[in-house]
Amino acid sequence: MFRLISTSDFVRVQKIYQNSVLKLAPSLYSPEQVMAWSLFPNNIQKFYSFVFNPDTYVIENKEEIIGFCGLEKDGHIASLYVDPSYNRQGYGTKLLQYVLEQGIKAKINRFYTEASFFSHPVFLRCGFVVLEMETVKYGVVSFQRYKMEKEIIE
């Protein structure tokens, strides 16, 4: 059900990212924000680095990739996206929990991320706390997101 991403998965994760933003973000973000955010996978070089520089894990359902989550060596959760047709079925939580387990096995004791308005509840369910809100820009469009962390206490 979980595995590391392979290069043959690239197009599928591009679609998951783009579909997730286009279908889920309009309820929480402006049309300009949705458009700016959804165009990121079109920058092949940057999106490739976004997906393959961290250890990115995919979750499959019946051999179809339905989500992905990236973990950097320093504990940064770089991505968490689930295909919108599988939204609100627990797959995002299961995927994040699996990735956290992999990090704990690698002796990471602090995880951190920048969560969107729609991924924020998943991180809360997995024990992350909000540190602060931050504003970032995609091109000329500004976004607010949650800076969050989870510390592992032995």
N, C-alpha and C positions, 0 to 999 in steps of 0.2 A: 504494500500500500504506500510506503514511503521509500524514496531513493534519491540519490544525488542526481542532479540534472545532467543531461548529456547534450552535445551540440545539436543532435537531431531534434531536440525538444524546443529549440529556439523560436520557431514560428508559432508553435502552440502557446508558449508563455507570452509572446507579444500579443496574441489575440486575447488571452485571459486578462492581461493588464489593460488593454484598450477597452474590451467589453466591460470590465469591472468599472472603470472610470465612467464610461459613457452611460451605463445603466444605473449605477448606484449613486454617483456623485451629484446628478441634477437635483436630488432632493435636499442636498446640503450646501451646494456651491452654485455660484452664478454661472450663466452660460459661457461667459468669457473664461472663467476659471476651469470649467470642464473642458473646453476646447484646448486651452493651453496645456493642461495636464494630459489629455488623451493623445496629444501629438508626440509625446516623448518616445514611444517605441519606433516611430518613423526615423529617428536618428539611430541608424543601425549600430554605428560604432559605440556611441554612448550607452545605448540600451544593452548591447552585448557585454560591455564592461560592468554595467549595473547588475546583470544576471550572473556572469561568470567570474567576476573578481571575488565575491564572497563564496562560501560553500552554500550553494542554493539547493534546497531539497524540494522535490515535488511530491504531491499526494495524488494518487490515482484511484479511480473508481472504475472497475471493470476494464482495466488497462487503458483508460483515458485519463490524461493529466487534467486535473480539475483545479489545481492551485499550486502555488510555489511560495517559498520563504527563504530569504538569504541571511546567512549568519557570517559576520566577519570575525577574524581571529581575536579581536579585542572585545567581543561581546555585542557589537552593534548589530541589531536586527535591521538589515538594509531594505527588506521588502516583505510584504505579506499580502498576497492577492489570491482570491478564489473566484472562479468563474461564477458570474451572477446567477446562473441557473442552479447552482448548488449553495446559494446564499441562505443563511439562517438554518443550516442543517448540522452545524457543529464542526464542519470540516476545517474552518479557519482556526478554531480553538485546538483541534486535534493536531493540526499541522504545526502550530506555534509550540504546543507542548512537546511534540517530538523534537523540534529544532532546539528547544531549551534543554532537553535531555541530552542531545548530542553535545551541546556546549558545556554542560556540567561534566560529562565524561571527559571533555578536553580541558577540564580544570578552570573553566571560566566561572568567576564568582560574581560578576556584575554584567548585566545585560542592559542595553539602552536602545532607544529608538525615537523616531519622530513619527507620531501616529496621526493619520487623517481623522476627520470627524467620524468616518464610518468604520475605521479599524480600531479606534480608541476603546470601544467596549470589549473587544476581543483581548486586548492587552490587559485591561482591568481584570477580566475573568482569569487571566493567567498570572495574576499577582503583581503586575506593574503598577507603579504609582506615578502620578503627574508631578513633574518638577516645575514646569512653567509652560506658558504658551509662547510660541515664537511666530514671527512673520517671515516668510520667504517669498522669493519671486521666481516664477517661470516666465522668462522673457520680461514683459512689462506688467504681468498680472501677479498680484500679491495673494498669498494664501496664509491662513493661520493653521497651525498644527500643534499638537501636544508633544512636548519633550517628556519622555517617560523613562523610568528605569525599574529594574528588579535586581535586588541583591540576594545572593544565595548565602545563607548563614549555616555553617556546618555545626 
